[in-house]
Each structure stands twice: as C-alpha cells, then as structure tokens.
Amino acid sequence: MNMHISPNHSSGPVSRIWAKATSGAPGATSSDSASFEGAAALERALADTPDVRAERVERARGLINDGGYPPTETVKRIASLLGKHLDPDKAEE
C-alpha cells in the first residue's frame, strides 16, 4: 500500500529563529517577587489568639447556674417543633 500526501499549500524550508539569550524565566522582570508579609501577620495573629474565650465560658456558666436558661418558652417551642416532626414508625423504644 502506497500513501501519498499532497499539501494544500507549498511550505518552504524550516528556518531557525535565534532569540537573544536572557537570564531568568521568560517574561520575568526584576520587580517580580513573592510577598508573604500578609500570611506571616495572619500566623502571628493566630498564635496570639487564645484557644478558649474565657469571657464566653464565664457567661455560659452564669446562664446555666442562673436556672432560667434556656427560657421555659424556648424549651416549649423546641419541644413543639420536635413533636411535629416526630415519626412514630422510626421512634426507638
């Protein structure tokens, strides 16, 4: 089997393009640089943040010890919502 390829146009010889030698990455300029100051500042802020917010823990303890938290009305509303969505066929005994 013979195969013949006939191009639609004539192509001339391939010529080399000689580029001026440059240092560094193509398109790089002397002002290209990475800046991580923002990330470093976030790391410092995270390190300075306490794991537990003591004022919130104290407020929660105060509310629980008060005896009125959560309010009775809130408990009744939650119980009502749970009762409306209770499926007796799926209830565990």
PDB file of N, CA, C and O in Angstrom:
ATOM      1  N   MET A   1       0.843  -1.168   0.000  1.00  0.00           N
ATOM      2  CA  MET A   1       0.000   0.000   0.000  1.00  0.00           C
ATOM      3  C   MET A   1       0.893   1.238   0.000  1.00  0.00           C
ATOM      4  O   MET A   1       1.792   1.361   0.832  1.00  0.00           O
ATOM      5  N   ASN A   2       0.652   2.120  -0.902  1.00  0.00           N
ATOM      6  CA  ASN A   2       1.403   3.368  -1.002  1.00  0.00           C
ATOM      7  C   ASN A   2       0.527   4.516  -0.534  1.00  0.00           C
ATOM      8  O   ASN A   2      -0.667   4.571  -0.826  1.00  0.00           O
ATOM      9  N   MET A   3       1.138   5.414   0.187  1.00  0.00           N
ATOM     10  CA  MET A   3       0.404   6.569   0.697  1.00  0.00           C
ATOM     11  C   MET A   3       1.047   7.824   0.143  1.00  0.00           C
ATOM     12  O   MET A   3       2.267   7.984   0.191  1.00  0.00           O
ATOM     13  N   HIS A   4       0.233   8.699  -0.375  1.00  0.00           N
ATOM     14  CA  HIS A   4       0.743   9.941  -0.937  1.00  0.00           C
ATOM     15  C   HIS A   4       0.052  11.111  -0.229  1.00  0.00           C
ATOM     16  O   HIS A   4      -1.176  11.174  -0.175  1.00  0.00           O
ATOM     17  N   ILE A   5       0.836  12.014   0.302  1.00  0.00           N
ATOM     18  CA  ILE A   5       0.294  13.198   0.974  1.00  0.00           C
ATOM     19  C   ILE A   5       0.558  14.385   0.078  1.00  0.00           C
ATOM     20  O   ILE A   5       1.692  14.637  -0.329  1.00  0.00           O
ATOM     21  N   SER A   6      -0.492  15.103  -0.220  1.00  0.00           N
ATOM     22  CA  SER A   6      -0.370  16.285  -1.060  1.00  0.00           C
ATOM     23  C   SER A   6      -0.829  17.491  -0.249  1.00  0.00           C
ATOM     24  O   SER A   6      -2.028  17.648  -0.020  1.00  0.00           O
ATOM     25  N   PRO A   7       0.096  18.351   0.193  1.00  0.00           N
ATOM     26  CA  PRO A   7      -0.309  19.518   0.984  1.00  0.00           C
ATOM     27  C   PRO A   7      -1.116  20.504   0.141  1.00  0.00           C
ATOM     28  O   PRO A   7      -0.953  20.587  -1.076  1.00  0.00           O
ATOM     29  N   ASN A   8      -1.978  21.239   0.813  1.00  0.00           N
ATOM     30  CA  ASN A   8      -2.798  22.234   0.130  1.00  0.00           C
ATOM     31  C   ASN A   8      -1.986  23.450  -0.279  1.00  0.00           C
ATOM     32  O   ASN A   8      -2.389  24.196  -1.170  1.00  0.00           O
ATOM     33  N   HIS A   9      -0.867  23.649   0.354  1.00  0.00           N
ATOM     34  CA  HIS A   9      -0.018  24.790   0.023  1.00  0.00           C
ATOM     35  C   HIS A   9       1.439  24.334   0.071  1.00  0.00           C
ATOM     36  O   HIS A   9       1.774  23.322   0.685  1.00  0.00           O
ATOM     37  N   SER A  10       2.262  25.084  -0.570  1.00  0.00           N
ATOM     38  CA  SER A  10       3.675  24.701  -0.548  1.00  0.00           C
ATOM     39  C   SER A  10       4.322  25.305   0.684  1.00  0.00           C
ATOM     40  O   SER A  10       4.092  26.468   1.016  1.00  0.00           O
ATOM     41  N   SER A  11       5.104  24.530   1.335  1.00  0.00           N
ATOM     42  CA  SER A  11       5.800  25.027   2.511  1.00  0.00           C
ATOM     43  C   SER A  11       7.275  25.103   2.199  1.00  0.00           C
ATOM     44  O   SER A  11       7.855  24.210   1.581  1.00  0.00           O
ATOM     45  N   GLY A  12       7.853  26.177   2.636  1.00  0.00           N
ATOM     46  CA  GLY A  12       9.276  26.368   2.411  1.00  0.00           C
ATOM     47  C   GLY A  12      10.075  25.646   3.478  1.00  0.00           C
ATOM     48  O   GLY A  12       9.509  24.949   4.319  1.00  0.00           O
ATOM     49  N   PRO A  13      11.371  25.807   3.447  1.00  0.00           N
ATOM     50  CA  PRO A  13      12.209  25.154   4.445  1.00  0.00           C
ATOM     51  C   PRO A  13      11.970  25.742   5.830  1.00  0.00           C
ATOM     52  O   PRO A  13      11.580  26.902   5.965  1.00  0.00           O
ATOM     53  N   VAL A  14      12.202  24.946   6.832  1.00  0.00           N
ATOM     54  CA  VAL A  14      12.054  25.391   8.210  1.00  0.00           C
ATOM     55  C   VAL A  14      13.285  26.200   8.577  1.00  0.00           C
ATOM     56  O   VAL A  14      14.416  25.750   8.392  1.00  0.00           O
ATOM     57  N   SER A  15      13.059  27.382   9.094  1.00  0.00           N
ATOM     58  CA  SER A  15      14.196  28.211   9.498  1.00  0.00           C
ATOM     59  C   SER A  15      14.196  28.357  11.011  1.00  0.00           C
ATOM     60  O   SER A  15      13.152  28.338  11.664  1.00  0.00           O
ATOM     61  N   ARG A  16      15.383  28.499  11.535  1.00  0.00           N
ATOM     62  CA  ARG A  16      15.504  28.673  12.986  1.00  0.00           C
ATOM     63  C   ARG A  16      15.359  30.145  13.341  1.00  0.00           C
ATOM     64  O   ARG A  16      15.790  31.038  12.611  1.00  0.00           O
ATOM     65  N   ILE A  17      14.740  30.356  14.482  1.00  0.00           N
ATOM     66  CA  ILE A  17      14.633  31.712  14.995  1.00  0.00           C
ATOM     67  C   ILE A  17      15.611  31.819  16.150  1.00  0.00           C
ATOM     68  O   ILE A  17      15.512  31.080  17.130  1.00  0.00           O
ATOM     69  N   TRP A  18      16.531  32.718  16.033  1.00  0.00           N
ATOM     70  CA  TRP A  18      17.535  32.904  17.083  1.00  0.00           C
ATOM     71  C   TRP A  18      17.064  34.028  17.991  1.00  0.00           C
ATOM     72  O   TRP A  18      16.902  35.173  17.570  1.00  0.00           O
ATOM     73  N   ALA A  19      16.851  33.668  19.244  1.00  0.00           N
ATOM     74  CA  ALA A  19      16.401  34.657  20.218  1.00  0.00           C
ATOM     75  C   ALA A  19      17.583  35.132  21.035  1.00  0.00           C
ATOM     76  O   ALA A  19      18.555  34.404  21.239  1.00  0.00           O
ATOM     77  N   LYS A  20      17.484  36.341  21.489  1.00  0.00           N
ATOM     78  CA  LYS A  20      18.513  36.896  22.354  1.00  0.00           C
ATOM     79  C   LYS A  20      18.467  36.148  23.680  1.00  0.00           C
ATOM     80  O   LYS A  20      17.393  35.980  24.258  1.00  0.00           O
ATOM     81  N   ALA A  21      19.598  35.706  24.157  1.00  0.00           N
ATOM     82  CA  ALA A  21      19.663  34.957  25.416  1.00  0.00           C
ATOM     83  C   ALA A  21      19.337  35.886  26.572  1.00  0.00           C
ATOM     84  O   ALA A  21      19.885  36.984  26.675  1.00  0.00           O
ATOM     85  N   THR A  22      18.429  35.431  27.454  1.00  0.00           N
ATOM     86  CA  THR A  22      18.062  36.202  28.637  1.00  0.00           C
ATOM     87  C   THR A  22      18.265  35.344  29.857  1.00  0.00           C
ATOM     88  O   THR A  22      18.282  34.116  29.781  1.00  0.00           O
ATOM     89  N   SER A  23      18.415  35.993  30.963  1.00  0.00           N
ATOM     90  CA  SER A  23      18.544  35.242  32.211  1.00  0.00           C
ATOM     91  C   SER A  23      17.206  35.228  32.921  1.00  0.00           C
ATOM     92  O   SER A  23      16.428  36.173  32.796  1.00  0.00           O
ATOM     93  N   GLY A  24      16.930  34.173  33.659  1.00  0.00           N
ATOM     94  CA  GLY A  24      15.685  34.071  34.414  1.00  0.00           C
ATOM     95  C   GLY A  24      14.569  33.497  33.573  1.00  0.00           C
ATOM     96  O   GLY A  24      14.772  33.072  32.435  1.00  0.00           O
ATOM     97  N   ALA A  25      13.408  33.495  34.148  1.00  0.00           N
ATOM     98  CA  ALA A  25      12.238  32.931  33.484  1.00  0.00           C
ATOM     99  C   ALA A  25      11.758  33.867  32.392  1.00  0.00           C
ATOM    100  O   ALA A  25      11.943  35.080  32.493  1.00  0.00           O
ATOM    101  N   PRO A  26      11.143  33.324  31.350  1.00  0.00           N
ATOM    102  CA  PRO A  26      10.612  34.178  30.295  1.00  0.00           C
ATOM    103  C   PRO A  26       9.559  35.115  30.857  1.00  0.00           C
ATOM    104  O   PRO A  26       8.682  34.697  31.614  1.00  0.00           O
ATOM    105  N   GLY A  27       9.647  36.372  30.487  1.00  0.00           N
ATOM    106  CA  GLY A  27       8.667  37.341  30.937  1.00  0.00           C
ATOM    107  C   GLY A  27       8.918  37.866  32.341  1.00  0.00           C
ATOM    108  O   GLY A  27       8.167  38.714  32.823  1.00  0.00           O
ATOM    109  N   ALA A  28       9.955  37.380  33.003  1.00  0.00           N
ATOM    110  CA  ALA A  28      10.236  37.827  34.364  1.00  0.00           C
ATOM    111  C   ALA A  28      10.906  39.184  34.335  1.00  0.00           C
ATOM    112  O   ALA A  28      11.734  39.460  33.466  1.00  0.00           O
ATOM    113  N   THR A  29      10.557  40.010  35.261  1.00  0.00           N
ATOM    114  CA  THR A  29      11.216  41.301  35.400  1.00  0.00           C
ATOM    115  C   THR A  29      11.858  41.362  36.762  1.00  0.00           C
ATOM    116  O   THR A  29      11.628  40.506  37.616  1.00  0.00           O
ATOM    117  N   SER A  30      12.651  42.367  36.953  1.00  0.00           N
ATOM    118  CA  SER A  30      13.357  42.463  38.228  1.00  0.00           C
ATOM    119  C   SER A  30      12.409  42.750  39.387  1.00  0.00           C
ATOM    120  O   SER A  30      12.776  42.540  40.544  1.00  0.00           O
ATOM    121  N   SER A  31      11.183  43.233  39.098  1.00  0.00           N
ATOM    122  CA  SER A  31      10.242  43.537  40.175  1.00  0.00           C
ATOM    123  C   SER A  31       9.356  42.350  40.541  1.00  0.00           C
ATOM    124  O   SER A  31       8.539  42.452  41.457  1.00  0.00           O
ATOM    125  N   ASP A  32       9.505  41.222  39.838  1.00  0.00           N
ATOM    126  CA  ASP A  32       8.723  40.032  40.174  1.00  0.00           C
ATOM    127  C   ASP A  32       9.246  39.425  41.461  1.00  0.00           C
ATOM    128  O   ASP A  32      10.415  39.051  41.553  1.00  0.00           O
ATOM    129  N   SER A  33       8.376  39.330  42.450  1.00  0.00           N
ATOM    130  CA  SER A  33       8.765  38.689  43.707  1.00  0.00           C
ATOM    131  C   SER A  33       7.509  38.283  44.451  1.00  0.00           C
ATOM    132  O   SER A  33       6.421  38.799  44.197  1.00  0.00           O
ATOM    133  N   ALA A  34       7.676  37.361  45.361  1.00  0.00           N
ATOM    134  CA  ALA A  34       6.555  36.906  46.179  1.00  0.00           C
ATOM    135  C   ALA A  34       6.611  37.624  47.516  1.00  0.00           C
ATOM    136  O   ALA A  34       7.682  37.820  48.091  1.00  0.00           O
ATOM    137  N   SER A  35       5.455  38.007  47.992  1.00  0.00           N
ATOM    138  CA  SER A  35       5.392  38.701  49.272  1.00  0.00           C
ATOM    139  C   SER A  35       4.488  37.914  50.211  1.00  0.00           C
ATOM    140  O   SER A  35       3.322  37.667  49.905  1.00  0.00           O
ATOM    141  N   PHE A  36       5.035  37.528  51.346  1.00  0.00           N
ATOM    142  CA  PHE A  36       4.288  36.730  52.307  1.00  0.00           C
ATOM    143  C   PHE A  36       4.105  37.462  53.634  1.00  0.00           C
ATOM    144  O   PHE A  36       3.839  36.834  54.658  1.00  0.00           O
ATOM    145  N   GLU A  37       4.247  38.782  53.621  1.00  0.00           N
ATOM    146  CA  GLU A  37       4.087  39.530  54.865  1.00  0.00           C
ATOM    147  C   GLU A  37       2.677  39.377  55.425  1.00  0.00           C
ATOM    148  O   GLU A  37       2.498  39.256  56.637  1.00  0.00           O
ATOM    149  N   GLY A  38       1.674  39.383  54.544  1.00  0.00           N
ATOM    150  CA  GLY A  38       0.288  39.233  54.995  1.00  0.00           C
ATOM    151  C   GLY A  38       0.055  37.888  55.652  1.00  0.00           C
ATOM    152  O   GLY A  38      -0.616  37.802  56.681  1.00  0.00           O
ATOM    153  N   ALA A  39       0.607  36.836  55.061  1.00  0.00           N
ATOM    154  CA  ALA A  39       0.454  35.498  55.634  1.00  0.00           C
ATOM    155  C   ALA A  39       1.175  35.405  56.968  1.00  0.00           C
ATOM    156  O   ALA A  39       0.679  34.776  57.903  1.00  0.00           O
ATOM    157  N   ALA A  40       2.330  36.022  57.061  1.00  0.00           N
ATOM    158  CA  ALA A  40       3.084  35.999  58.319  1.00  0.00           C
ATOM    159  C   ALA A  40       2.317  36.749  59.405  1.00  0.00           C
ATOM    160  O   ALA A  40       2.305  36.326  60.562  1.00  0.00           O
ATOM    161  N   ALA A  41       1.680  37.858  59.038  1.00  0.00           N
ATOM    162  CA  ALA A  41       0.892  38.614  60.018  1.00  0.00           C
ATOM    163  C   ALA A  41      -0.295  37.789  60.501  1.00  0.00           C
ATOM    164  O   ALA A  41      -0.632  37.822  61.685  1.00  0.00           O
ATOM    165  N   LEU A  42      -0.929  37.051  59.599  1.00  0.00           N
ATOM    166  CA  LEU A  42      -2.044  36.185  59.998  1.00  0.00           C
ATOM    167  C   LEU A  42      -1.576  35.077  60.924  1.00  0.00           C
ATOM    168  O   LEU A  42      -2.262  34.742  61.890  1.00  0.00           O
ATOM    169  N   GLU A  43      -0.418  34.508  60.639  1.00  0.00           N
ATOM    170  CA  GLU A  43       0.143  33.465  61.506  1.00  0.00           C
ATOM    171  C   GLU A  43       0.398  34.013  62.905  1.00  0.00           C
ATOM    172  O   GLU A  43       0.107  33.346  63.898  1.00  0.00           O
ATOM    173  N   ARG A  44       0.940  35.227  62.983  1.00  0.00           N
ATOM    174  CA  ARG A  44       1.208  35.836  64.300  1.00  0.00           C
ATOM    175  C   ARG A  44      -0.098  36.098  65.046  1.00  0.00           C
ATOM    176  O   ARG A  44      -0.193  35.841  66.246  1.00  0.00           O
ATOM    177  N   ALA A  45      -1.108  36.612  64.330  1.00  0.00           N
ATOM    178  CA  ALA A  45      -2.398  36.887  64.967  1.00  0.00           C
ATOM    179  C   ALA A  45      -3.043  35.602  65.464  1.00  0.00           C
ATOM    180  O   ALA A  45      -3.638  35.581  66.541  1.00  0.00           O
ATOM    181  N   LEU A  46      -2.930  34.544  64.697  1.00  0.00           N
ATOM    182  CA  LEU A  46      -3.485  33.259  65.111  1.00  0.00           C
ATOM    183  C   LEU A  46      -2.763  32.726  66.339  1.00  0.00           C
ATOM    184  O   LEU A  46      -3.392  32.181  67.246  1.00  0.00           O
ATOM    185  N   ALA A  47      -1.458  32.880  66.368  1.00  0.00           N
ATOM    186  CA  ALA A  47      -0.685  32.407  67.517  1.00  0.00           C
ATOM    187  C   ALA A  47      -1.037  33.194  68.779  1.00  0.00           C
ATOM    188  O   ALA A  47      -0.975  32.655  69.885  1.00  0.00           O
ATOM    189  N   ASP A  48      -1.407  34.472  68.617  1.00  0.00           N
ATOM    190  CA  ASP A  48      -1.751  35.311  69.771  1.00  0.00           C
ATOM    191  C   ASP A  48      -3.196  35.145  70.220  1.00  0.00           C
ATOM    192  O   ASP A  48      -3.573  35.671  71.268  1.00  0.00           O
ATOM    193  N   THR A  49      -4.012  34.428  69.456  1.00  0.00           N
ATOM    194  CA  THR A  49      -5.417  34.233  69.798  1.00  0.00           C
ATOM    195  C   THR A  49      -5.554  33.073  70.775  1.00  0.00           C
ATOM    196  O   THR A  49      -5.032  31.988  70.521  1.00  0.00           O
ATOM    197  N   PRO A  50      -6.249  33.289  71.891  1.00  0.00           N
ATOM    198  CA  PRO A  50      -6.406  32.191  72.853  1.00  0.00           C
ATOM    199  C   PRO A  50      -7.298  31.085  72.290  1.00  0.00           C
ATOM    200  O   PRO A  50      -8.190  31.342  71.481  1.00  0.00           O
ATOM    201  N   ASP A  51      -7.044  29.859  72.729  1.00  0.00           N
ATOM    202  CA  ASP A  51      -7.846  28.720  72.279  1.00  0.00           C
ATOM    203  C   ASP A  51      -9.261  28.774  72.849  1.00  0.00           C
ATOM    204  O   ASP A  51     -10.201  28.291  72.218  1.00  0.00           O
ATOM    205  N   VAL A  52      -9.416  29.351  74.026  1.00  0.00           N
ATOM    206  CA  VAL A  52     -10.711  29.439  74.705  1.00  0.00           C
ATOM    207  C   VAL A  52     -10.967  30.901  75.044  1.00  0.00           C
ATOM    208  O   VAL A  52     -10.088  31.592  75.560  1.00  0.00           O
ATOM    209  N   ARG A  53     -12.183  31.366  74.749  1.00  0.00           N
ATOM    210  CA  ARG A  53     -12.551  32.737  75.115  1.00  0.00           C
ATOM    211  C   ARG A  53     -13.158  32.698  76.517  1.00  0.00           C
ATOM    212  O   ARG A  53     -14.323  32.344  76.698  1.00  0.00           O
ATOM    213  N   ALA A  54     -12.356  33.064  77.484  1.00  0.00           N
ATOM    214  CA  ALA A  54     -12.734  32.958  78.895  1.00  0.00           C
ATOM    215  C   ALA A  54     -14.018  33.724  79.213  1.00  0.00           C
ATOM    216  O   ALA A  54     -14.836  33.256  80.005  1.00  0.00           O
ATOM    217  N   GLU A  55     -14.200  34.896  78.605  1.00  0.00           N
ATOM    218  CA  GLU A  55     -15.401  35.688  78.898  1.00  0.00           C
ATOM    219  C   GLU A  55     -16.667  34.975  78.437  1.00  0.00           C
ATOM    220  O   GLU A  55     -17.709  35.092  79.082  1.00  0.00           O
ATOM    221  N   ARG A  56     -16.590  34.234  77.328  1.00  0.00           N
ATOM    222  CA  ARG A  56     -17.746  33.477  76.850  1.00  0.00           C
ATOM    223  C   ARG A  56     -18.036  32.283  77.753  1.00  0.00           C
ATOM    224  O   ARG A  56     -19.195  31.959  78.009  1.00  0.00           O
ATOM    225  N   VAL A  57     -16.989  31.636  78.230  1.00  0.00           N
ATOM    226  CA  VAL A  57     -17.163  30.495  79.139  1.00  0.00           C
ATOM    227  C   VAL A  57     -17.815  30.964  80.430  1.00  0.00           C
ATOM    228  O   VAL A  57     -18.727  30.309  80.934  1.00  0.00           O
ATOM    229  N   GLU A  58     -17.365  32.082  80.968  1.00  0.00           N
ATOM    230  CA  GLU A  58     -17.949  32.619  82.204  1.00  0.00           C
ATOM    231  C   GLU A  58     -19.408  33.007  82.004  1.00  0.00           C
ATOM    232  O   GLU A  58     -20.239  32.770  82.881  1.00  0.00           O
ATOM    233  N   ARG A  59     -19.725  33.603  80.856  1.00  0.00           N
ATOM    234  CA  ARG A  59     -21.120  33.970  80.582  1.00  0.00           C
ATOM    235  C   ARG A  59     -21.993  32.719  80.520  1.00  0.00           C
ATOM    236  O   ARG A  59     -23.089  32.703  81.080  1.00  0.00           O
ATOM    237  N   ALA A  60     -21.520  31.668  79.844  1.00  0.00           N
ATOM    238  CA  ALA A  60     -22.282  30.419  79.740  1.00  0.00           C
ATOM    239  C   ALA A  60     -22.490  29.797  81.113  1.00  0.00           C
ATOM    240  O   ALA A  60     -23.582  29.322  81.424  1.00  0.00           O
ATOM    241  N   ARG A  61     -21.448  29.799  81.931  1.00  0.00           N
ATOM    242  CA  ARG A  61     -21.581  29.244  83.292  1.00  0.00           C
ATOM    243  C   ARG A  61     -22.606  30.028  84.099  1.00  0.00           C
ATOM    244  O   ARG A  61     -23.407  29.448  84.832  1.00  0.00           O
ATOM    245  N   GLY A  62     -22.578  31.332  83.962  1.00  0.00           N
ATOM    246  CA  GLY A  62     -23.540  32.168  84.676  1.00  0.00           C
ATOM    247  C   GLY A  62     -24.970  31.884  84.250  1.00  0.00           C
ATOM    248  O   GLY A  62     -25.865  31.806  85.091  1.00  0.00           O
ATOM    249  N   LEU A  63     -25.193  31.728  82.943  1.00  0.00           N
ATOM    250  CA  LEU A  63     -26.536  31.436  82.440  1.00  0.00           C
ATOM    251  C   LEU A  63     -27.031  30.080  82.930  1.00  0.00           C
ATOM    252  O   LEU A  63     -28.194  29.939  83.306  1.00  0.00           O
ATOM    253  N   ILE A  64     -26.154  29.087  82.926  1.00  0.00           N
ATOM    254  CA  ILE A  64     -26.547  27.745  83.372  1.00  0.00           C
ATOM    255  C   ILE A  64     -26.849  27.735  84.861  1.00  0.00           C
ATOM    256  O   ILE A  64     -27.833  27.133  85.290  1.00  0.00           O
ATOM    257  N   ASN A  65     -26.018  28.392  85.647  1.00  0.00           N
ATOM    258  CA  ASN A  65     -26.212  28.426  87.102  1.00  0.00           C
ATOM    259  C   ASN A  65     -27.417  29.258  87.510  1.00  0.00           C
ATOM    260  O   ASN A  65     -27.945  29.082  88.608  1.00  0.00           O
ATOM    261  N   ASP A  66     -27.857  30.157  86.648  1.00  0.00           N
ATOM    262  CA  ASP A  66     -28.999  31.020  86.938  1.00  0.00           C
ATOM    263  C   ASP A  66     -30.282  30.212  87.078  1.00  0.00           C
ATOM    264  O   ASP A  66     -31.179  30.611  87.821  1.00  0.00           O
ATOM    265  N   GLY A  67     -30.387  29.099  86.390  1.00  0.00           N
ATOM    266  CA  GLY A  67     -31.586  28.275  86.479  1.00  0.00           C
ATOM    267  C   GLY A  67     -32.663  28.669  85.496  1.00  0.00           C
ATOM    268  O   GLY A  67     -33.593  27.893  85.273  1.00  0.00           O
ATOM    269  N   GLY A  68     -32.578  29.820  84.912  1.00  0.00           N
ATOM    270  CA  GLY A  68     -33.585  30.273  83.962  1.00  0.00           C
ATOM    271  C   GLY A  68     -33.131  30.146  82.521  1.00  0.00           C
ATOM    272  O   GLY A  68     -33.741  30.716  81.616  1.00  0.00           O
ATOM    273  N   TYR A  69     -32.073  29.406  82.311  1.00  0.00           N
ATOM    274  CA  TYR A  69     -31.560  29.258  80.952  1.00  0.00           C
ATOM    275  C   TYR A  69     -31.587  27.812  80.542  1.00  0.00           C
ATOM    276  O   TYR A  69     -31.133  26.973  81.321  1.00  0.00           O
ATOM    277  N   PRO A  70     -32.062  27.472  79.430  1.00  0.00           N
ATOM    278  CA  PRO A  70     -32.759  28.343  78.487  1.00  0.00           C
ATOM    279  C   PRO A  70     -34.143  28.689  79.015  1.00  0.00           C
ATOM    280  O   PRO A  70     -34.687  27.971  79.854  1.00  0.00           O
ATOM    281  N   PRO A  71     -34.714  29.784  78.527  1.00  0.00           N
ATOM    282  CA  PRO A  71     -36.045  30.181  78.993  1.00  0.00           C
ATOM    283  C   PRO A  71     -37.078  29.082  78.732  1.00  0.00           C
ATOM    284  O   PRO A  71     -36.978  28.345  77.751  1.00  0.00           O
ATOM    285  N   THR A  72     -38.057  28.981  79.611  1.00  0.00           N
ATOM    286  CA  THR A  72     -39.098  27.958  79.501  1.00  0.00           C
ATOM    287  C   THR A  72     -39.812  28.038  78.160  1.00  0.00           C
ATOM    288  O   THR A  72     -40.128  27.006  77.567  1.00  0.00           O
ATOM    289  N   GLU A  73     -40.068  29.240  77.678  1.00  0.00           N
ATOM    290  CA  GLU A  73     -40.746  29.415  76.389  1.00  0.00           C
ATOM    291  C   GLU A  73     -39.926  28.802  75.254  1.00  0.00           C
ATOM    292  O   GLU A  73     -40.490  28.187  74.348  1.00  0.00           O
ATOM    293  N   THR A  74     -38.626  28.960  75.293  1.00  0.00           N
ATOM    294  CA  THR A  74     -37.755  28.380  74.264  1.00  0.00           C
ATOM    295  C   THR A  74     -37.814  26.861  74.304  1.00  0.00           C
ATOM    296  O   THR A  74     -37.893  26.214  73.260  1.00  0.00           O
ATOM    297  N   VAL A  75     -37.778  26.296  75.492  1.00  0.00           N
ATOM    298  CA  VAL A  75     -37.850  24.837  75.639  1.00  0.00           C
ATOM    299  C   VAL A  75     -39.176  24.323  75.094  1.00  0.00           C
ATOM    300  O   VAL A  75     -39.208  23.299  74.411  1.00  0.00           O
ATOM    301  N   LYS A  76     -40.280  25.028  75.390  1.00  0.00           N
ATOM    302  CA  LYS A  76     -41.595  24.609  74.902  1.00  0.00           C
ATOM    303  C   LYS A  76     -41.669  24.666  73.379  1.00  0.00           C
ATOM    304  O   LYS A  76     -42.233  23.767  72.755  1.00  0.00           O
ATOM    305  N   ARG A  77     -41.111  25.703  72.780  1.00  0.00           N
ATOM    306  CA  ARG A  77     -41.139  25.826  71.316  1.00  0.00           C
ATOM    307  C   ARG A  77     -40.322  24.715  70.652  1.00  0.00           C
ATOM    308  O   ARG A  77     -40.751  24.131  69.657  1.00  0.00           O
ATOM    309  N   ILE A  78     -39.160  24.432  71.200  1.00  0.00           N
ATOM    310  CA  ILE A  78     -38.330  23.355  70.642  1.00  0.00           C
ATOM    311  C   ILE A  78     -39.043  22.018  70.782  1.00  0.00           C
ATOM    312  O   ILE A  78     -39.032  21.209  69.854  1.00  0.00           O
ATOM    313  N   ALA A  79     -39.666  21.778  71.937  1.00  0.00           N
ATOM    314  CA  ALA A  79     -40.405  20.527  72.148  1.00  0.00           C
ATOM    315  C   ALA A  79     -41.563  20.416  71.164  1.00  0.00           C
ATOM    316  O   ALA A  79     -41.832  19.334  70.644  1.00  0.00           O
ATOM    317  N   SER A  80     -42.247  21.524  70.907  1.00  0.00           N
ATOM    318  CA  SER A  80     -43.358  21.524  69.961  1.00  0.00           C
ATOM    319  C   SER A  80     -42.869  21.200  68.551  1.00  0.00           C
ATOM    320  O   SER A  80     -43.489  20.403  67.848  1.00  0.00           O
ATOM    321  N   LEU A  81     -41.763  21.811  68.136  1.00  0.00           N
ATOM    322  CA  LEU A  81     -41.209  21.533  66.811  1.00  0.00           C
ATOM    323  C   LEU A  81     -40.773  20.080  66.686  1.00  0.00           C
ATOM    324  O   LEU A  81     -41.012  19.443  65.660  1.00  0.00           O
ATOM    325  N   LEU A  82     -40.142  19.559  67.714  1.00  0.00           N
ATOM    326  CA  LEU A  82     -39.723  18.156  67.689  1.00  0.00           C
ATOM    327  C   LEU A  82     -40.938  17.234  67.609  1.00  0.00           C
ATOM    328  O   LEU A  82     -40.926  16.241  66.881  1.00  0.00           O
ATOM    329  N   GLY A  83     -41.980  17.570  68.358  1.00  0.00           N
ATOM    330  CA  GLY A  83     -43.194  16.756  68.349  1.00  0.00           C
ATOM    331  C   GLY A  83     -43.873  16.749  66.994  1.00  0.00           C
ATOM    332  O   GLY A  83     -44.420  15.725  66.584  1.00  0.00           O
ATOM    333  N   LYS A  84     -43.849  17.878  66.287  1.00  0.00           N
ATOM    334  CA  LYS A  84     -44.473  17.956  64.967  1.00  0.00           C
ATOM    335  C   LYS A  84     -43.732  17.105  63.941  1.00  0.00           C
ATOM    336  O   LYS A  84     -44.337  16.619  62.985  1.00  0.00           O
ATOM    337  N   HIS A  85     -42.450  16.926  64.129  1.00  0.00           N
ATOM    338  CA  HIS A  85     -41.637  16.184  63.157  1.00  0.00           C
ATOM    339  C   HIS A  85     -41.303  14.775  63.621  1.00  0.00           C
ATOM    340  O   HIS A  85     -40.501  14.085  62.993  1.00  0.00           O
ATOM    341  N   LEU A  86     -41.907  14.352  64.704  1.00  0.00           N
ATOM    342  CA  LEU A  86     -41.647  13.015  65.225  1.00  0.00           C
ATOM    343  C   LEU A  86     -42.373  11.984  64.374  1.00  0.00           C
ATOM    344  O   LEU A  86     -43.573  12.108  64.126  1.00  0.00           O
ATOM    345  N   ASP A  87     -41.657  10.985  63.935  1.00  0.00           N
ATOM    346  CA  ASP A  87     -42.235   9.902  63.143  1.00  0.00           C
ATOM    347  C   ASP A  87     -42.350   8.689  64.057  1.00  0.00           C
ATOM    348  O   ASP A  87     -41.331   8.100  64.418  1.00  0.00           O
ATOM    349  N   PRO A  88     -43.580   8.293  64.444  1.00  0.00           N
ATOM    350  CA  PRO A  88     -43.736   7.187  65.392  1.00  0.00           C
ATOM    351  C   PRO A  88     -43.195   5.863  64.856  1.00  0.00           C
ATOM    352  O   PRO A  88     -42.835   4.986  65.641  1.00  0.00           O
ATOM    353  N   ASP A  89     -43.132   5.704  63.540  1.00  0.00           N
ATOM    354  CA  ASP A  89     -42.605   4.463  62.975  1.00  0.00           C
ATOM    355  C   ASP A  89     -41.092   4.357  63.139  1.00  0.00           C
ATOM    356  O   ASP A  89     -40.537   3.258  63.126  1.00  0.00           O
ATOM    357  N   LYS A  90     -40.432   5.493  63.291  1.00  0.00           N
ATOM    358  CA  LYS A  90     -38.977   5.491  63.422  1.00  0.00           C
ATOM    359  C   LYS A  90     -38.520   5.694  64.859  1.00  0.00           C
ATOM    360  O   LYS A  90     -37.322   5.674  65.139  1.00  0.00           O
ATOM    361  N   ALA A  91     -39.461   5.890  65.763  1.00  0.00           N
ATOM    362  CA  ALA A  91     -39.107   6.137  67.162  1.00  0.00           C
ATOM    363  C   ALA A  91     -38.507   4.885  67.779  1.00  0.00           C
ATOM    364  O   ALA A  91     -39.011   3.777  67.592  1.00  0.00           O
ATOM    365  N   GLU A  92     -37.426   5.080  68.514  1.00  0.00           N
ATOM    366  CA  GLU A  92     -36.794   3.950  69.207  1.00  0.00           C
ATOM    367  C   GLU A  92     -37.440   3.785  70.573  1.00  0.00           C
ATOM    368  O   GLU A  92     -37.772   4.768  71.236  1.00  0.00           O
ATOM    369  N   GLU A  93     -37.613   2.552  70.984  1.00  0.00           N
ATOM    370  CA  GLU A  93     -38.236   2.297  72.289  1.00  0.00           C
ATOM    371  C   GLU A  93     -37.195   2.052  73.331  1.00  0.00           C
ATOM    372  O   GLU A  93     -37.528   1.818  74.493  1.00  0.00           O
TER     373      GLU A  93
END
